[in-house]
């Protein structure tokens, strides 16, 4: 879960990453 939060924080900086992270969160 810690990694998820880290990815989400980084994703906020990059919208493209946010989409990827969102997909990962939905899967998990």
PDBQT receptor file of N, H, CA, C and O in Angstrom, charges set to zero:
ATOM      1  N   UNK A   1       0.842  -1.199   0.000  1.00  0.00    +0.000 N 
ATOM      2  CA  UNK A   1       0.000   0.000   0.000  1.00  0.00    +0.000 C 
ATOM      3  C   UNK A   1       0.877   1.249   0.000  1.00  0.00    +0.000 C 
ATOM      4  O   UNK A   1       0.534   2.254  -0.623  1.00  0.00    +0.000 OA
ATOM      5  N   UNK A   2       1.990   1.185   0.687  1.00  0.00    +0.000 N 
ATOM      6  H   UNK A   2       2.269   0.368   1.193  1.00  0.00    +0.000 HD
ATOM      7  CA  UNK A   2       2.892   2.354   0.724  1.00  0.00    +0.000 C 
ATOM      8  C   UNK A   2       3.325   2.716  -0.689  1.00  0.00    +0.000 C 
ATOM      9  O   UNK A   2       3.369   3.892  -1.052  1.00  0.00    +0.000 OA
ATOM     10  N   UNK A   3       3.642   1.702  -1.482  1.00  0.00    +0.000 N 
ATOM     11  H   UNK A   3       3.606   0.747  -1.187  1.00  0.00    +0.000 HD
ATOM     12  CA  UNK A   3       4.065   1.976  -2.867  1.00  0.00    +0.000 C 
ATOM     13  C   UNK A   3       2.939   2.656  -3.622  1.00  0.00    +0.000 C 
ATOM     14  O   UNK A   3       3.175   3.564  -4.418  1.00  0.00    +0.000 OA
ATOM     15  N   UNK A   4       1.722   2.218  -3.372  1.00  0.00    +0.000 N 
ATOM     16  H   UNK A   4       1.530   1.480  -2.725  1.00  0.00    +0.000 HD
ATOM     17  CA  UNK A   4       0.569   2.818  -4.075  1.00  0.00    +0.000 C 
ATOM     18  C   UNK A   4       0.504   4.310  -3.779  1.00  0.00    +0.000 C 
ATOM     19  O   UNK A   4       0.366   5.129  -4.687  1.00  0.00    +0.000 OA
ATOM     20  N   UNK A   5       0.604   4.650  -2.504  1.00  0.00    +0.000 N 
ATOM     21  H   UNK A   5       0.716   3.985  -1.766  1.00  0.00    +0.000 HD
ATOM     22  CA  UNK A   5       0.544   6.071  -2.131  1.00  0.00    +0.000 C 
ATOM     23  C   UNK A   5       1.659   6.842  -2.820  1.00  0.00    +0.000 C 
ATOM     24  O   UNK A   5       1.457   7.958  -3.298  1.00  0.00    +0.000 OA
ATOM     25  N   UNK A   6       2.837   6.232  -2.864  1.00  0.00    +0.000 N 
ATOM     26  H   UNK A   6       3.001   5.325  -2.476  1.00  0.00    +0.000 HD
ATOM     27  CA  UNK A   6       3.988   6.894  -3.503  1.00  0.00    +0.000 C 
ATOM     28  C   UNK A   6       3.687   7.114  -4.977  1.00  0.00    +0.000 C 
ATOM     29  O   UNK A   6       3.909   8.203  -5.507  1.00  0.00    +0.000 OA
ATOM     30  N   UNK A   7       3.186   6.086  -5.630  1.00  0.00    +0.000 N 
ATOM     31  H   UNK A   7       3.006   5.202  -5.200  1.00  0.00    +0.000 HD
ATOM     32  CA  UNK A   7       2.875   6.205  -7.067  1.00  0.00    +0.000 C 
ATOM     33  C   UNK A   7       1.810   7.269  -7.294  1.00  0.00    +0.000 C 
ATOM     34  O   UNK A   7       1.901   8.058  -8.234  1.00  0.00    +0.000 OA
ATOM     35  N   UNK A   8       0.811   7.285  -6.437  1.00  0.00    +0.000 N 
ATOM     36  H   UNK A   8       0.737   6.644  -5.673  1.00  0.00    +0.000 HD
ATOM     37  CA  UNK A   8      -0.273   8.273  -6.585  1.00  0.00    +0.000 C 
ATOM     38  C   UNK A   8       0.297   9.677  -6.445  1.00  0.00    +0.000 C 
ATOM     39  O   UNK A   8      -0.061  10.571  -7.213  1.00  0.00    +0.000 OA
ATOM     40  N   UNK A   9       1.183   9.879  -5.470  1.00  0.00    +0.000 N 
ATOM     41  H   UNK A   9       1.474   9.153  -4.847  1.00  0.00    +0.000 HD
ATOM     42  CA  UNK A   9       1.773  11.214  -5.286  1.00  0.00    +0.000 C 
ATOM     43  C   UNK A   9       2.552  11.607  -6.534  1.00  0.00    +0.000 C 
ATOM     44  O   UNK A   9       2.463  12.745  -6.994  1.00  0.00    +0.000 OA
ATOM     45  N   UNK A  10       3.316  10.662  -7.082  1.00  0.00    +0.000 N 
ATOM     46  H   UNK A  10       3.388   9.737  -6.708  1.00  0.00    +0.000 HD
ATOM     47  CA  UNK A  10       4.091  10.955  -8.294  1.00  0.00    +0.000 C 
ATOM     48  C   UNK A  10       3.150  11.167  -9.475  1.00  0.00    +0.000 C 
ATOM     49  O   UNK A  10       3.410  11.995 -10.348  1.00  0.00    +0.000 OA
ATOM     50  N   UNK A  11       2.068  10.419  -9.493  1.00  0.00    +0.000 N 
ATOM     51  H   UNK A  11       1.857   9.746  -8.784  1.00  0.00    +0.000 HD
ATOM     52  CA  UNK A  11       1.114  10.515 -10.606  1.00  0.00    +0.000 C 
ATOM     53  C   UNK A  11       0.506  11.911 -10.659  1.00  0.00    +0.000 C 
ATOM     54  O   UNK A  11       0.216  12.422 -11.742  1.00  0.00    +0.000 OA
ATOM     55  N   UNK A  12       0.312  12.527  -9.505  1.00  0.00    +0.000 N 
ATOM     56  H   UNK A  12       0.548  12.112  -8.626  1.00  0.00    +0.000 HD
ATOM     57  CA  UNK A  12      -0.276  13.875  -9.482  1.00  0.00    +0.000 C 
ATOM     58  C   UNK A  12       0.569  14.823 -10.317  1.00  0.00    +0.000 C 
ATOM     59  O   UNK A  12       0.044  15.747 -10.939  1.00  0.00    +0.000 OA
ATOM     60  N   UNK A  13       1.870  14.596 -10.331  1.00  0.00    +0.000 N 
ATOM     61  H   UNK A  13       2.297  13.846  -9.826  1.00  0.00    +0.000 HD
ATOM     62  CA  UNK A  13       2.760  15.467 -11.118  1.00  0.00    +0.000 C 
ATOM     63  C   UNK A  13       2.577  15.202 -12.611  1.00  0.00    +0.000 C 
ATOM     64  O   UNK A  13       2.668  16.120 -13.426  1.00  0.00    +0.000 OA
ATOM     65  N   UNK A  14       2.322  13.957 -12.959  1.00  0.00    +0.000 N 
ATOM     66  H   UNK A  14       2.248  13.211 -12.296  1.00  0.00    +0.000 HD
ATOM     67  CA  UNK A  14       2.164  13.621 -14.381  1.00  0.00    +0.000 C 
ATOM     68  C   UNK A  14       0.800  12.988 -14.634  1.00  0.00    +0.000 C 
ATOM     69  O   UNK A  14       0.546  11.878 -14.167  1.00  0.00    +0.000 OA
ATOM     70  N   UNK A  15      -0.074  13.660 -15.355  1.00  0.00    +0.000 N 
ATOM     71  H   UNK A  15       0.132  14.562 -15.735  1.00  0.00    +0.000 HD
ATOM     72  CA  UNK A  15      -1.419  13.150 -15.664  1.00  0.00    +0.000 C 
ATOM     73  C   UNK A  15      -1.369  11.791 -16.348  1.00  0.00    +0.000 C 
ATOM     74  O   UNK A  15      -2.201  10.927 -16.068  1.00  0.00    +0.000 OA
ATOM     75  N   UNK A  16      -0.414  11.592 -17.231  1.00  0.00    +0.000 N 
ATOM     76  H   UNK A  16       0.261  12.294 -17.459  1.00  0.00    +0.000 HD
ATOM     77  CA  UNK A  16      -0.316  10.302 -17.942  1.00  0.00    +0.000 C 
ATOM     78  C   UNK A  16      -0.118   9.171 -16.939  1.00  0.00    +0.000 C 
ATOM     79  O   UNK A  16      -0.758   8.125 -17.039  1.00  0.00    +0.000 OA
ATOM     80  N   UNK A  17       0.766   9.385 -15.977  1.00  0.00    +0.000 N 
ATOM     81  H   UNK A  17       1.287  10.235 -15.895  1.00  0.00    +0.000 HD
ATOM     82  CA  UNK A  17       1.005   8.353 -14.964  1.00  0.00    +0.000 C 
ATOM     83  C   UNK A  17      -0.255   8.128 -14.142  1.00  0.00    +0.000 C 
ATOM     84  O   UNK A  17      -0.567   7.003 -13.752  1.00  0.00    +0.000 OA
ATOM     85  N   UNK A  18      -0.972   9.212 -13.886  1.00  0.00    +0.000 N 
ATOM     86  H   UNK A  18      -0.719  10.126 -14.203  1.00  0.00    +0.000 HD
ATOM     87  CA  UNK A  18      -2.190   9.098 -13.074  1.00  0.00    +0.000 C 
ATOM     88  C   UNK A  18      -3.136   8.076 -13.694  1.00  0.00    +0.000 C 
ATOM     89  O   UNK A  18      -3.716   7.250 -12.990  1.00  0.00    +0.000 OA
ATOM     90  N   UNK A  19      -3.286   8.135 -15.005  1.00  0.00    +0.000 N 
ATOM     91  H   UNK A  19      -2.814   8.806 -15.577  1.00  0.00    +0.000 HD
ATOM     92  CA  UNK A  19      -4.175   7.172 -15.679  1.00  0.00    +0.000 C 
ATOM     93  C   UNK A  19      -3.689   5.755 -15.430  1.00  0.00    +0.000 C 
ATOM     94  O   UNK A  19      -4.484   4.861 -15.142  1.00  0.00    +0.000 OA
ATOM     95  N   UNK A  20      -2.385   5.552 -15.541  1.00  0.00    +0.000 N 
ATOM     96  H   UNK A  20      -1.739   6.279 -15.775  1.00  0.00    +0.000 HD
ATOM     97  CA  UNK A  20      -1.813   4.205 -15.330  1.00  0.00    +0.000 C 
ATOM     98  C   UNK A  20      -2.067   3.764 -13.895  1.00  0.00    +0.000 C 
ATOM     99  O   UNK A  20      -2.514   2.643 -13.651  1.00  0.00    +0.000 OA
ATOM    100  N   UNK A  21      -1.781   4.647 -12.955  1.00  0.00    +0.000 N 
ATOM    101  H   UNK A  21      -1.418   5.557 -13.154  1.00  0.00    +0.000 HD
ATOM    102  CA  UNK A  21      -1.966   4.291 -11.541  1.00  0.00    +0.000 C 
ATOM    103  C   UNK A  21      -3.432   3.974 -11.263  1.00  0.00    +0.000 C 
ATOM    104  O   UNK A  21      -3.748   3.022 -10.549  1.00  0.00    +0.000 OA
ATOM    105  N   UNK A  22      -4.323   4.784 -11.835  1.00  0.00    +0.000 N 
ATOM    106  H   UNK A  22      -4.067   5.557 -12.414  1.00  0.00    +0.000 HD
ATOM    107  CA  UNK A  22      -5.755   4.549 -11.625  1.00  0.00    +0.000 C 
ATOM    108  C   UNK A  22      -6.105   3.133 -12.070  1.00  0.00    +0.000 C 
ATOM    109  O   UNK A  22      -6.844   2.423 -11.389  1.00  0.00    +0.000 OA
ATOM    110  N   UNK A  23      -5.574   2.736 -13.206  1.00  0.00    +0.000 N 
ATOM    111  H   UNK A  23      -4.974   3.313 -13.760  1.00  0.00    +0.000 HD
ATOM    112  CA  UNK A  23      -5.854   1.404 -13.731  1.00  0.00    +0.000 C 
ATOM    113  C   UNK A  23      -5.337   0.338 -12.762  1.00  0.00    +0.000 C 
ATOM    114  O   UNK A  23      -6.018  -0.650 -12.488  1.00  0.00    +0.000 OA
ATOM    115  N   UNK A  24      -4.128   0.555 -12.252  1.00  0.00    +0.000 N 
ATOM    116  H   UNK A  24      -3.575   1.358 -12.475  1.00  0.00    +0.000 HD
ATOM    117  CA  UNK A  24      -3.537  -0.404 -11.303  1.00  0.00    +0.000 C 
ATOM    118  C   UNK A  24      -4.388  -0.486 -10.042  1.00  0.00    +0.000 C 
ATOM    119  O   UNK A  24      -4.645  -1.575  -9.528  1.00  0.00    +0.000 OA
ATOM    120  N   UNK A  25      -4.821   0.663  -9.550  1.00  0.00    +0.000 N 
ATOM    121  H   UNK A  25      -4.612   1.547  -9.968  1.00  0.00    +0.000 HD
ATOM    122  CA  UNK A  25      -5.641   0.678  -8.329  1.00  0.00    +0.000 C 
ATOM    123  C   UNK A  25      -6.934  -0.093  -8.558  1.00  0.00    +0.000 C 
ATOM    124  O   UNK A  25      -7.378  -0.839  -7.685  1.00  0.00    +0.000 OA
ATOM    125  N   UNK A  26      -7.533   0.082  -9.718  1.00  0.00    +0.000 N 
ATOM    126  H   UNK A  26      -7.172   0.687 -10.427  1.00  0.00    +0.000 HD
ATOM    127  CA  UNK A  26      -8.787  -0.623 -10.032  1.00  0.00    +0.000 C 
ATOM    128  C   UNK A  26      -8.543  -2.138 -10.047  1.00  0.00    +0.000 C 
ATOM    129  O   UNK A  26      -9.370  -2.911  -9.562  1.00  0.00    +0.000 OA
ATOM    130  N   UNK A  27      -7.412  -2.549 -10.602  1.00  0.00    +0.000 N 
ATOM    131  H   UNK A  27      -6.741  -1.922 -10.996  1.00  0.00    +0.000 HD
ATOM    132  CA  UNK A  27      -7.106  -3.984 -10.673  1.00  0.00    +0.000 C 
ATOM    133  C   UNK A  27      -6.890  -4.543  -9.272  1.00  0.00    +0.000 C 
ATOM    134  O   UNK A  27      -7.311  -5.660  -8.975  1.00  0.00    +0.000 OA
ATOM    135  N   UNK A  28      -6.240  -3.775  -8.418  1.00  0.00    +0.000 N 
ATOM    136  H   UNK A  28      -5.898  -2.867  -8.659  1.00  0.00    +0.000 HD
ATOM    137  CA  UNK A  28      -5.946  -4.244  -7.060  1.00  0.00    +0.000 C 
ATOM    138  C   UNK A  28      -6.904  -3.627  -6.058  1.00  0.00    +0.000 C 
ATOM    139  O   UNK A  28      -6.810  -3.905  -4.862  1.00  0.00    +0.000 OA
TER     140      UNK A  28
